[in-house]
Amino acid sequence: MKSIQIDRSKRLKEEPHLGHNRWHPDIPPVLEVDQGEEVVLETRDASDGQIKPGMTVDDLGGLDTKVAHPLTGPIYVNGARPGDLLEIEYLDILPQPHGWTRNRPGAGFLRDVFPEPYLVHWQMAHGWAVSPQLPGVRIPDGSFMGTAGLAPSHTQLLAWARREADLVRRGGIAFPPDPQDAVPATEPIASQALRTIPPRENGGNIDAKQLTRGSRLLVPVNVEGALYSVGDGHFAQGDSECCITAIEMGATVSLRFRLLRGEAARHNIRFPRFAHPGYFNPPEWAAPRNFIATVGMPIREDGTQEGEDLTLAARNALLNMIALLQERGWSRQQAYILCSVAVDLRISNVVDLPNVTVSALLPEDIFQG
């Protein structure tokens, strides 16, 4: 069985031959495998090991800010060619015993409502995560890899950088190439490579919590060998990851590859797909079995009616859930963290205009007693 083993006591920049934190087609592969081979990969958490047990929010100001996400790889899949579709089957995902969730000022879905930092530590054991900052809460194991993808082609690299720069010019938010904290640090890769923050056509930071053990991720191949990389393990996450982090962890993942020859080119498949035979979590958590939900509609706080605005509806659903949790005695920050790691946003309707509706589902069984 082939593997990539890392030293988690070291930062990625101390082992640059085993991984990277930018997307670029010229990053050399670490490992070469055949399709059907089982591969085991050790990964670092999204902070590159900077957030350690016992740290407080006062310690966060000194962290390197542009390291996310440290990825293990790339892996060269023999026979993979542009136009193929690569299937990645996740056989197992094993969490490290410590995790964390943080709210970072200026980031997250409700960044205007939560401008202050907050940090929660988690201990994971026997299929559960618990935290001294959230007493009485127990989150079940829903381990998945938040970031996984293939190298872009040179053409894609340039096109995606241009479109994101155009978005910034139009007043939107995107993160242009930046050599600060880049691995590899060699030029021209450090200055050209794309940041891993957003997902793109090559996969990347999709953060789909259904990609648990047994799932299959399918991504169009755009370079010889596909060049697959993975990292950013999550022990659990609500659909939305609203405060910008889940239960972040280092993980060990075992997987295997299958090539669907010419499938992406034949069917013009440009974006990733994923599948999961059976439940992605035990059914009582995947559903969930016992929940309470709040509803959001596109109505502003001052009563202004907007139309077909799912973002505003999702915002209101979360604000209503935070208010519900505060009624139960949780602080605003605790409630926001709970929403990020356990609450699922669901689009309830997109046709009953003007009030398209988003619901926020809270599993009641995470509360012990």
C-alpha positions as CSV (number, residue, x, y, z in Angstrom):
1,M,0.0,0.0,0.0
2,K,1.4,3.4,-1.0
3,S,1.3,6.3,1.4
4,I,2.4,9.8,2.2
5,Q,3.4,10.3,5.8
6,I,3.9,13.7,7.3
7,D,5.3,15.1,10.6
8,R,2.4,17.0,12.1
9,S,4.8,18.7,14.6
10,K,6.2,20.5,11.6
11,R,4.6,23.2,9.4
12,L,4.1,22.5,5.7
13,K,6.9,24.9,4.8
14,E,9.2,22.6,6.7
15,E,8.1,19.6,4.5
16,P,7.5,21.3,1.2
17,H,8.3,18.2,-0.7
18,L,5.2,16.5,0.7
19,G,2.5,19.1,-0.1
20,H,1.4,22.6,-1.2
21,N,-1.1,25.3,-0.4
22,R,-1.7,26.8,-3.8
23,W,-3.1,25.3,-7.1
24,H,-0.6,25.2,-10.1
25,P,0.0,22.7,-12.8
26,D,3.8,22.8,-12.4
27,I,3.9,21.6,-8.8
28,P,5.7,18.2,-9.0
29,P,4.0,15.1,-7.8
30,V,4.9,13.4,-4.5
31,L,3.6,10.0,-5.4
32,E,2.7,7.9,-8.5
33,V,-0.1,5.4,-8.4
34,D,-2.2,3.1,-10.6
35,Q,-5.9,3.3,-10.6
36,G,-7.4,0.8,-8.2
37,E,-4.5,1.0,-5.8
38,E,-5.3,1.9,-2.2
39,V,-3.4,5.0,-1.0
40,V,-3.1,6.3,2.5
41,L,-2.5,10.1,3.0
42,E,-1.8,12.0,6.2
43,T,-3.0,15.6,6.3
44,R,-2.6,18.7,8.4
45,D,-5.5,20.9,9.6
46,A,-6.6,24.1,7.9
47,S,-4.4,26.3,10.1
48,D,-1.3,24.3,9.2
49,G,-1.0,23.2,12.8
50,Q,-0.8,26.7,14.2
51,I,-3.9,26.4,16.5
52,K,-3.0,24.1,19.4
53,P,-4.9,23.0,22.5
54,G,-4.9,25.6,25.2
55,M,-4.6,28.6,22.9
56,T,-7.0,31.5,23.3
57,V,-8.3,34.2,21.0
58,D,-5.4,36.4,22.2
59,D,-3.0,34.0,20.5
60,L,-4.7,34.1,17.1
61,G,-3.3,37.5,16.1
62,G,0.2,36.2,15.5
63,L,-0.8,33.4,13.1
64,D,0.3,33.3,9.5
65,T,-2.8,34.3,7.6
66,K,-2.4,32.9,4.1
67,V,-1.5,29.3,4.7
68,A,-4.9,27.7,4.2
69,H,-5.2,25.0,3.1
70,P,-2.1,22.8,3.5
71,L,-2.6,19.9,1.1
72,T,-0.9,16.6,0.9
73,G,0.1,15.7,-2.7
74,P,0.0,16.0,-5.6
75,I,-0.5,12.4,-6.6
76,Y,0.1,11.4,-10.2
77,V,-2.5,8.9,-11.4
78,N,-1.0,6.8,-14.2
79,G,-2.9,7.0,-17.4
80,A,-5.0,10.0,-16.5
81,R,-5.3,12.4,-19.4
82,P,-7.2,15.7,-20.0
83,G,-10.8,14.9,-20.9
84,D,-11.0,12.0,-18.5
85,L,-13.1,12.0,-15.4
86,L,-11.3,10.9,-12.2
87,E,-13.3,9.1,-9.5
88,I,-11.9,9.3,-6.0
89,E,-13.4,6.8,-3.6
90,Y,-13.0,7.6,0.1
91,L,-12.4,4.3,1.9
92,D,-11.8,5.7,5.4
93,I,-11.1,9.0,7.1
94,L,-9.5,8.9,10.6
95,P,-9.5,12.1,12.7
96,Q,-6.8,13.4,14.9
97,P,-7.8,13.7,18.6
98,H,-7.9,17.6,18.7
99,G,-9.9,20.0,16.6
100,W,-11.0,23.6,16.7
101,T,-13.6,26.0,15.4
102,R,-13.0,29.8,15.1
103,N,-14.7,32.9,14.0
104,R,-12.3,35.2,12.2
105,P,-13.1,38.9,12.0
106,G,-13.9,40.0,8.5
107,A,-14.8,36.5,7.4
108,G,-17.8,34.2,7.5
109,F,-21.3,34.5,6.3
110,L,-22.4,36.9,9.1
111,R,-19.2,38.8,9.3
112,D,-21.0,42.2,9.8
113,V,-22.9,40.8,12.8
114,F,-19.9,39.0,14.4
115,P,-16.8,41.2,14.1
116,E,-15.1,39.8,17.2
117,P,-12.9,36.7,17.2
118,Y,-13.9,33.5,19.0
119,L,-12.2,30.1,19.4
120,V,-13.6,26.7,20.5
121,H,-11.4,23.6,21.1
122,W,-12.7,20.1,20.6
123,Q,-11.6,16.7,21.8
124,M,-12.5,13.8,19.5
125,A,-12.8,10.2,20.8
126,H,-15.1,7.2,20.3
127,G,-17.1,8.8,17.5
128,W,-17.9,12.1,19.3
129,A,-16.5,15.6,19.6
130,V,-17.0,17.6,22.9
131,S,-15.8,21.0,23.9
132,P,-15.3,22.7,27.3
133,Q,-16.5,25.9,25.6
134,L,-19.8,24.3,24.7
135,P,-20.7,22.2,27.8
136,G,-23.4,19.6,27.3
137,V,-23.0,19.4,23.5
138,R,-21.8,16.3,21.7
139,I,-21.3,16.3,18.0
140,P,-21.2,12.9,16.1
141,D,-18.4,11.9,13.8
142,G,-19.1,13.0,10.2
143,S,-15.5,13.1,9.1
144,F,-14.8,14.3,5.5
145,M,-12.1,16.1,3.6
146,G,-13.1,19.8,3.0
147,T,-10.5,20.4,0.3
148,A,-9.7,17.9,-2.5
149,G,-9.0,18.5,-6.1
150,L,-6.9,18.2,-9.2
151,A,-4.3,20.6,-10.7
152,P,-5.7,23.1,-13.2
153,S,-4.2,23.5,-16.6
154,H,-2.2,26.6,-17.5
155,T,-5.2,27.8,-19.5
156,Q,-7.5,27.4,-16.6
157,L,-5.0,29.0,-14.2
158,L,-5.0,32.2,-16.3
159,A,-8.7,32.2,-17.0
160,W,-9.7,31.8,-13.4
161,A,-7.2,34.4,-12.2
162,R,-8.7,36.9,-14.7
163,R,-12.3,36.2,-13.8
164,E,-11.6,36.6,-10.1
165,A,-9.7,39.8,-10.7
166,D,-12.7,41.1,-12.7
167,L,-15.0,40.3,-9.8
168,V,-12.8,42.3,-7.4
169,R,-12.9,45.2,-9.9
170,R,-16.7,45.1,-9.8
171,G,-16.7,45.3,-6.0
172,G,-16.9,41.6,-5.2
173,I,-14.7,39.5,-2.9
174,A,-12.0,37.2,-4.2
175,F,-8.4,36.4,-3.2
176,P,-5.8,37.0,-5.9
177,P,-2.5,35.1,-6.2
178,D,-0.2,36.1,-3.4
179,P,3.3,34.7,-2.7
180,Q,3.0,35.4,1.1
181,D,3.1,32.0,3.0
182,A,3.0,30.2,-0.4
183,V,4.2,26.6,-0.7
184,P,6.0,26.0,-3.0
185,A,7.8,29.3,-2.4
186,T,9.7,29.0,-5.6
187,E,8.9,31.4,-8.5
188,P,7.1,31.8,-10.7
189,I,4.7,29.3,-9.0
190,A,4.4,31.3,-5.7
191,S,3.2,34.5,-7.5
192,Q,1.1,32.8,-10.2
193,A,-0.6,30.0,-8.3
194,L,-4.3,30.2,-7.2
195,R,-5.3,30.5,-3.6
196,T,-7.2,27.5,-2.2
197,I,-9.9,29.5,-0.5
198,P,-12.7,29.1,-3.1
199,P,-13.7,25.9,-4.8
200,R,-13.5,25.9,-8.6
201,E,-14.0,23.5,-11.6
202,N,-11.0,21.5,-10.4
203,G,-12.7,20.8,-7.0
204,G,-10.8,22.2,-4.1
205,N,-12.5,23.7,-1.1
206,I,-16.0,22.4,-1.8
207,D,-16.7,21.7,1.9
208,A,-19.5,19.2,1.1
209,K,-20.2,17.3,4.3
210,Q,-21.7,14.4,2.3
211,L,-18.1,13.4,1.2
212,T,-17.7,11.0,4.1
213,R,-16.4,7.4,4.2
214,G,-17.8,5.6,1.2
215,S,-18.4,8.6,-1.0
216,R,-17.1,9.1,-4.5
217,L,-15.9,12.5,-5.8
218,L,-15.7,12.9,-9.6
219,V,-13.5,15.7,-11.1
220,P,-12.6,16.4,-14.7
221,V,-8.9,15.9,-15.5
222,N,-7.1,18.8,-17.1
223,V,-3.4,17.8,-16.9
224,E,-1.5,14.6,-17.4
225,G,-1.7,12.4,-14.3
226,A,-4.6,14.4,-12.9
227,L,-2.4,15.6,-9.9
228,Y,-4.7,15.0,-7.0
229,S,-4.2,16.7,-3.6
230,V,-6.2,16.6,-0.3
231,G,-6.4,18.3,3.1
232,D,-8.6,20.4,5.4
233,G,-10.2,17.6,7.3
234,H,-13.5,18.3,9.1
235,F,-14.8,16.1,11.9
236,A,-18.3,17.6,11.5
237,Q,-19.9,20.6,9.8
238,G,-23.4,22.0,9.2
239,D,-24.4,22.7,5.6
240,S,-23.1,26.3,5.2
241,E,-20.1,26.3,7.6
242,C,-21.4,29.8,8.3
243,C,-18.7,31.1,10.7
244,I,-16.0,30.0,8.2
245,T,-14.8,27.0,10.0
246,A,-16.1,23.5,10.9
247,I,-14.6,21.2,13.5
248,E,-11.2,21.5,11.8
249,M,-8.7,18.6,12.2
250,G,-5.8,16.8,10.9
251,A,-6.8,13.5,9.3
252,T,-5.6,10.3,7.7
253,V,-7.5,9.4,4.6
254,S,-7.4,6.2,2.6
255,L,-8.7,6.2,-1.0
256,R,-8.5,4.8,-4.4
257,F,-8.8,6.1,-7.9
258,R,-10.8,5.0,-11.0
259,L,-10.5,6.6,-14.4
260,L,-13.5,7.1,-16.6
261,R,-11.8,7.5,-20.0
262,G,-12.8,10.5,-22.0
263,E,-16.0,10.9,-20.0
264,A,-15.6,14.6,-19.1
265,A,-14.8,15.5,-22.7
266,R,-17.6,13.3,-24.1
267,H,-20.3,14.8,-21.9
268,N,-18.8,18.3,-21.5
269,I,-18.5,17.8,-17.7
270,R,-16.8,21.0,-16.4
271,F,-17.6,20.9,-12.7
272,P,-17.2,18.2,-9.9
273,R,-19.9,15.7,-9.0
274,F,-20.1,13.4,-6.0
275,A,-22.1,10.4,-5.0
276,H,-22.6,8.4,-1.8
277,P,-24.2,4.9,-1.9
278,G,-26.3,4.6,1.2
279,Y,-26.4,7.2,4.0
280,F,-23.5,9.6,4.3
281,N,-23.9,9.5,8.1
282,P,-26.1,7.2,10.3
283,P,-29.6,8.0,9.2
284,E,-30.7,9.6,12.5
285,W,-28.0,12.2,11.9
286,A,-28.2,12.5,8.1
287,A,-31.9,13.3,8.2
288,P,-31.7,14.3,11.2
289,R,-34.2,12.3,13.3
290,N,-35.1,15.0,15.8
291,F,-34.7,18.6,14.9
292,I,-36.1,22.1,15.3
293,A,-36.0,24.6,12.4
294,T,-36.1,28.3,11.9
295,V,-37.3,30.0,8.6
296,G,-35.7,32.9,6.7
297,M,-37.3,35.0,3.9
298,P,-35.9,37.8,1.8
299,I,-37.2,40.6,4.1
300,R,-34.8,43.2,5.4
301,E,-34.6,44.2,9.1
302,D,-36.3,47.5,8.3
303,G,-39.2,45.6,6.6
304,T,-38.1,46.2,3.0
305,Q,-39.3,43.4,0.8
306,E,-36.7,41.9,-1.5
307,G,-37.4,39.2,-4.2
308,E,-35.8,35.9,-5.1
309,D,-32.8,36.7,-2.7
310,L,-31.8,33.3,-1.3
311,T,-28.7,34.8,0.3
312,L,-30.9,37.2,2.4
313,A,-33.3,34.3,3.2
314,A,-30.3,32.2,4.4
315,R,-29.0,35.1,6.5
316,N,-32.4,35.5,8.2
317,A,-32.8,31.8,8.8
318,L,-29.4,31.8,10.6
319,L,-30.1,34.9,12.6
320,N,-33.4,33.4,13.7
321,M,-31.6,30.2,14.7
322,I,-29.0,32.2,16.7
323,A,-31.9,34.0,18.4
324,L,-33.5,30.6,19.3
325,L,-30.3,29.3,20.7
326,Q,-29.9,32.5,22.8
327,E,-33.4,31.9,24.2
328,R,-32.0,28.6,25.4
329,G,-29.1,30.3,27.3
330,W,-26.2,30.1,24.8
331,S,-24.2,33.3,24.1
332,R,-24.3,34.8,20.6
333,Q,-20.8,33.5,19.8
334,Q,-21.6,30.0,21.1
335,A,-24.8,30.0,19.0
336,Y,-22.8,31.0,15.9
337,I,-20.3,28.2,16.4
338,L,-23.1,25.7,16.9
339,C,-24.7,26.9,13.6
340,S,-21.4,26.4,11.8
341,V,-20.7,22.9,13.0
342,A,-24.2,21.4,13.3
343,V,-27.0,23.4,11.6
344,D,-28.0,22.6,8.0
345,L,-29.4,25.3,5.7
346,R,-32.0,23.9,3.3
347,I,-33.7,25.7,0.4
348,S,-37.3,25.2,1.1
349,N,-38.7,26.9,-1.9
350,V,-37.5,29.1,-4.9
351,V,-40.9,29.6,-6.6
352,D,-43.3,31.3,-4.1
353,L,-42.3,34.8,-5.0
354,P,-41.3,37.1,-3.6
355,N,-40.6,35.1,-0.5
356,V,-38.2,32.3,-1.5
357,T,-37.5,30.4,1.7
358,V,-34.5,28.9,3.5
359,S,-34.8,26.8,6.6
360,A,-32.1,26.2,9.3
361,L,-32.3,22.7,10.9
362,L,-30.8,22.1,14.3
363,P,-30.4,18.5,15.4
364,E,-31.8,18.4,19.0
365,D,-29.9,15.2,19.8
366,I,-26.5,17.0,20.0
367,F,-27.6,18.3,23.4
368,Q,-27.0,15.8,26.2
369,G,-29.7,15.8,28.8
